[in-house]
Amino acid sequence: MSSKIGFTLLEVLVALAVLSLALVILLGLRNRDVELVNTTRDLTTATALARMKMEETQMEGFPELGEATGEFGEGYPQFHWQRLVSSTPFDYVREVRVSVKWGQANPDGVELVKYVFQEQ
C-alpha cells in the first residue's frame, strides 16, 4: 500500500477556478468604487459651482426676469450652468434657479433654488 502526498489535478483546477472567480469579483468591485468616486467628485464640484453662481446672482442685487447660460471657464471645462429667474405672486420676490450640468453622458445635474427679496 503506497500513499502519495499531494493534490490531484482536479483539486488544483477547482482551486484555480475559485481563485479566478474571486479575483474577477474583486476587480469588478474596484471598478465600481472608482466610478462612484468620480461621480461623487463631480457632484461635489457641481454643487460648489452652483452655490458660487447663486451668490454671484445675489450680489448683483434684485435679479431681472429671464434666463442665462454659460460655462465656468478653463478650470472647469466640462461644467456649464443655466440660471432662470422667474416671478412669484409677490412683486418684491423672485425665484432664482441655478442648475449645473457636466459631460455629455450625464443628463442630470445639480439644481439650487433660492428666493431673492427686493430691498426697500
C-alpha positions in Angstrom: 0.0 0.0 0.0 1.6 3.2 -1.1 0.4 6.6 0.0 1.1 9.5 -2.3 1.2 13.0 -0.8 0.0 15.9 -3.0 -3.0 17.3 -4.8 -4.9 15.7 -7.7 -5.3 17.6 -10.9 -9.0 18.1 -10.2 -8.3 19.7 -6.9 -5.8 22.1 -8.4 -8.3 23.0 -11.2 -11.1 23.6 -8.7 -8.9 25.8 -6.5 -7.8 27.9 -9.6 -11.4 28.3 -10.7 -12.4 29.6 -7.2 -9.5 31.9 -7.1 -10.2 33.3 -10.6 -13.8 33.9 -9.7 -12.8 35.8 -6.5 -10.4 38.0 -8.5 -13.0 38.8 -11.1 -15.5 39.8 -8.4 -12.9 42.0 -6.6 -11.8 43.7 -9.8 -15.5 44.5 -10.6 -16.0 46.0 -7.2 -12.8 48.1 -7.6 -14.0 49.5 -10.9 -17.4 50.3 -9.4 -15.6 52.1 -6.5 -13.6 54.2 -8.9 -16.8 55.1 -10.8 -18.5 56.1 -7.6 -15.6 58.3 -6.5 -15.6 60.1 -9.9 -19.4 60.7 -9.6 -19.1 62.0 -6.1 -16.3 64.3 -7.1 -18.3 65.7 -10.0 -21.4 66.2 -7.8 -19.4 68.0 -5.1 -17.8 70.3 -7.7 -21.1 71.0 -9.4 -22.7 71.8 -6.1 -19.9 74.3 -5.2 -20.1 75.9 -8.7 -23.9 76.2 -8.4 -23.6 77.9 -5.0 -20.9 80.3 -6.4 -23.2 81.2 -9.3 -26.2 81.7 -6.9 -24.0 84.0 -4.7 -23.0 86.0 -7.8 -26.6 86.4 -8.7 -27.5 87.6 -5.2 -24.5 90.1 -5.2 -25.9 91.7 -8.4 -29.0 92.9 -6.5 -32.6 92.2 -7.3 -32.3 90.0 -10.5 -34.1 90.7 -13.7 -36.5 88.1 -15.1 -35.2 85.8 -17.7 -32.8 83.0 -18.5 -29.0 83.0 -18.8 -26.5 80.2 -19.6 -22.7 79.9 -19.7 -19.6 77.9 -18.8 -17.3 78.2 -15.9 -14.1 78.6 -17.9 -10.7 77.0 -18.0 -10.8 75.4 -14.6 -14.0 73.5 -15.2 -14.3 73.0 -19.0 -16.9 70.2 -18.8 -19.3 72.1 -16.4 -21.9 74.5 -17.7 -24.7 76.5 -15.9 -28.2 77.8 -16.5 -29.9 80.4 -14.4 -33.6 81.0 -14.6 -35.2 84.0 -12.8 -39.0 83.9 -12.6 -41.6 85.9 -10.9 -43.6 84.9 -7.8 -47.1 86.1 -6.7 -45.2 88.9 -4.8 -43.7 91.6 -6.9 -40.8 92.0 -4.5 -39.8 88.3 -4.6 -38.0 86.5 -7.4 -37.3 82.8 -7.7 -33.8 82.0 -8.9 -33.0 78.5 -10.2 -29.4 77.7 -10.9 -28.6 74.3 -12.5 -25.1 73.0 -13.3 -24.6 70.0 -15.6 -21.5 68.3 -16.8 -20.4 65.9 -19.5 -22.4 64.7 -22.5 -23.3 61.4 -20.8 -24.8 63.0 -17.7 -28.2 64.5 -18.4 -28.7 65.0 -14.7 -27.0 67.7 -12.7 -27.4 69.8 -9.7 -30.1 72.4 -9.2 -30.4 75.0 -6.5 -33.5 77.2 -5.9 -33.4 80.5 -3.9 -35.9 83.3 -3.3 -34.5 86.8 -3.5 -36.2 89.7 -1.9 -36.1 93.3 -3.2 -34.6 95.6 -0.7 -36.8 98.6 0.0 
